[in-house]
Amino acid sequence: MPKRDKIPALHAQWETVMMIVATFATGIIDAVGYLGFDKIFTANMTGNVIVLGMGLAGNDELPVMGPLIALAAFFIGALLCGRLLRNAEGGWSRPVRRFFLVEAIILLCAGLILLRVRLEPDSSVLYIFTFIVACVLGGQASAARKVGVKDVTTVVVTSTITGLASDSRMAGGAGQRSARKIAAVASIIAGATVGGLLHRIVGDGWGVIATALVLFAMLAADAVMTARG
């Protein structure tokens, strides 16, 4: 294959790598959110809907306001990012890179503040942090949609697992993109494991900071790859 023909394929592979890394970061922040933000998911909105429903059913140990705030913030973040990227070209474009940089900066600042703040259930501080984190994760989901890596949304893996099973050879399919799907599922599990460990050992602030550092590392690697052409 001529070198010029390899370039689009390499770009597509690199976009997939970036989205897998972002999925790993999502695993960290969602674990921190559930364990440290009073059972609130800041990325997995399906989980929030379930928690909200059980809370509305009168299960006192489950929150209602937190999931509602997370849902609203996620929607707002996705809306704003979708608006900002409306005219951007598809794929791993410069506007998408800029969004991920802004996301990393916001999460880093939130994590540093969280090191000095104690989150109490049903507190205004908890709800503020929930709104901020869920908002940027909604933006991330919108940005990932713009990148358009099939089967990797960065914030959920339900559809990825469905595709992995239904497209598999056991189901009569060709097993297309199986490696990518497995990597997406594995990355969010690994991220959640890291987030759970950070919550238990050093606290939630460091979990949020770790999420930001993963995104910074992703962008740094991308800058090196871009410089090399």
N, C-alpha and C positions, 0 to 999 in steps of 0.2 A: 504494500500500500504506500503511495507517495506521501511524503511528509505533510504536504498541504491537506491531504485527505484525512490525516490522523488528527489534525488540530480540532475540528468540531467534536470528535469522539473524546478527546482528552478534556475538552471544556465540559462536556456532559458528565464525564467521570468525576471531575473536580467539583462540579455543582452537587453531585450526589454525596461526595465526601463532606462538603460543607453542611449539607442538610442532616447528615447522620450525626455530625458533631453537635449541631444545634439541638437535635433530638436528645443527645446525651445530657446537654445542659438543661433541657426541659425536665428530664428525670430528676435531676438534682433539685430544681426549684419547686417541683410539684411535691416531692417528698418533704421538703422543708415546709411548704404551705400546709400540707395535711397534718404533719406532726407538730408544727410550731405555731401555725395560724388558726388553731382551733378547728381542725378537720375541714379546712377550706382548700380546694384545688384552685390554683391560679392559672393553670394551663388546660387541664382536662375538664372541659365544661360538661361532658357527659357525667362524670363523677359528681360534679356540683349539683346537677339536676337531680341525681339520685339522693344525695345528702339533703338537698332542699325538700324534696318530696317526703322523705322520712321525718325530717324536722317538722314539716307542716302537719304530719300525722300525729304529732304530740309526743314524740320521743325526746324527752328533755335533754338528753346528753348530746343531741345533735343540733347544730346551729341553723338558723334561718336567715338572719340578716347578712351574715358573712357570705354565704353562697350567692345571695341576691346581689350584693355589691360586686362580687367577683364576676358574675354573669354580665352585669351592666358594664363594668369596666372593660372586660374582654371585648364586648360588642363595640364599645367606643373606640378602643385601641385598633381593632380590626377595621372599623369604619374610617378612622383618620389615616391609617397607613394605606388602606385601599385608595383613598382620595389622593394622597401624596404620590403614590406610585401609579396612578391611573394612566399617565402618559409615558411612563418609563418602558423601555424595551423589556421583553421577557428574558428570563435567565438570571444569572448571577451578575447583575448590572451594577453600575456605580451607585445609583440611588438605593439599591438593596444593601450594598455594603455600608452606606452611610446610615441606614436605619439600624443595622446590627451594631454599628459603633455607638449610636445614641442609646440603644437598648443596654449595651454593656456598661456605658457610663452611668445611666440611671440606676441599674442594679448595683453597681459598685457603691454609689453614693448611699443607696438604701441600705445596703449591707453594713456599711461603716456606721451609719446612724443606728442601725439595729443592734450593734455591739454595745451601745450605751442605753438602749431603751428596753424595757421589759414589756412584753405583749401580754395583756390580760384579756380573757374572754369577754366579748361584748364591750370592748373599750374603743374609744374613738381612734386611739393610736393603731390598734389592730386593723380597724376598718380602713384607715388611711394607707397603711402598708399594703393591705389586700388590694385596694383600688390601684395603687401605683404598679404593683407587680403584675396583676391581672391585665392591666391596660397594655403594658409593654409586651406581654405574652400574646395578647390579641393581635397586636401589631406584628409580632413575629409570625403568627399563623398566616396573616395576610401577605407578609413578605415572602414566606415560603410558597404560598399559592402562586405568587408572581414568578418565582424561580421556576416552578412547574416540574419538580422532580416527581415523577409518578410513584405512588405508594409511600412517599415520605412527606407527611404534613408537618412534622417536627413536634406536634403537640398531642397527637393521639396515635394509637397503633391498632385500633379495632379493625378498621378497613384494611390495614396492612396484613393483619393475621388472616382475615377473610380471604384476601387475594392470595396469600401464601398457600392456603388450603385448597381453594377452589381452582387455582391455576396449576396445582401440582400434578405430577404424573400419575399419582394415585387416584386423582379425580378425573383423569383422562386429558389433562392439559399438557402444555409443553414445559411447564415449570419455569416460565419466563420471569426474569428479575428476582429469582428466589434468593440469591445472595444479598441483594439490596434489602429485601423484605426482612430477612433474618437479621441483618445488621441493624436495621431500624428498631426491631423489637429488642434485640440484645442491648443496644445502646441506651434505650430508655430504662431497661431493667438495671443496667450498670449505673446509670445516673441516679436512679432512685436508691440504689444501695449506698452510693457515695453520700447522697443527701441524708439518708437515714443515719449513717455513721457520724456525719458531721453534727447532726442534731443531737445525737446521744453523747458525743465526746466533747465537742467544743462550742456548740450552740448554733442557733439558726442564723445569726448574723454572718458567721463564716460560711454557712451554706449558700447564702445569697451572694456573698463575695466570690465564692468558688464558681458559681454560675457565671458571674461576670468575667472572671479570669479565663474560663473556658472559651467564652466568646471572644475575648481579646486575643487569646492564643490562636483561635481560628482565623481571625482577621489578619494577624501577623503572618501566619503561614500563607494566607492568600496573597498578601502583599509581596512576599518573597517569590511565590509562584508567578505572580503577574510581572514582577521585575525580570524574571528569567525568560519571560515570553512563552 
